[in-house]
Amino acid sequence: MTSRDAAGPQLGLRLAYADLPQLADFAGADNGALVQALERAAAGQALRVFIWGPARSGRTHLLQAACAMAAGYDRRPAYVPLRTAASELLPEMLEGLEHAGLVCIDDIDAIAGLVAWEVALLGLYNRTADAGHALVLAASAAPRDVPVGLADLKSRLGWGPCFRIAQPDDDEKLGALQRRAARRGFDLPVPVARFMLTHCPRDFATLLEVLARLDEASLAAQRRLSIPFVRSLLGL
């Protein structure tokens, strides 16, 4: 048996854990309706959902969390990051995705102005509707501000529920960080979490990345997370 230090029984053998994103990480009053819509889509309701927010606002986290929830319902989700796909793959990759129980398309603004991709996305939109399956689209701007040129696609972007991602407040971030730490199998003391909120970039995506680094470093050093330890790891 190993431990992060000699103190405390909670530092026992850690089992491997798939650190999947969860919709609960964005729980809070300002994102309540958004999370509920994604939960319904993951559970099988044939919704058209559009979410938007600037870079690192949590779009990818939310889409992947919805896919993880759908997989738990055996709904065979599909997640497509268009910023990567548009540069490396052909629009034909979207064909057949309507058979997935939930389709999540990230960064749709990345294909704005690319006619073949816009036509392919419009076709996927229509086919998922015909199949009675949910479709979630994400972009950095609201539907009216996504600069797609295809009029039919432009109109469809705003047909379903649309949500701007609100950043959790500090208390919500603290609670979410502690829940994520617990899922990873370690304790995140409140003073350490508040230290992170004070000294790290405040967007939630970066905070989760820092948390993963701290977990790996503390496990390697066999030490609990403390403010001095975190300060040294972050070079503060």
Secondary structure, DSSP 4 states (H G I P E B T S, - for coil): ---SSSS-GGGSPPPP------GGGG-SGGGHHHHHHHHHHHHT---EEEEE-STTSSHHHHHHHHHHHHHHTT--EEEEEHHHHHHHS-GGGGTTGGGSSEEEEE-GGGGTT-HHHHHHHHHHHHHHHHHT-EEEEEESS-GGGS----HHHHHHHTSS-EEEPPPP-HHHHHHHHHHHHHHHT----HHHHHHHHHHS--SHHHHHHHHHHHHHHHHHHT----HHHHHHHHT-
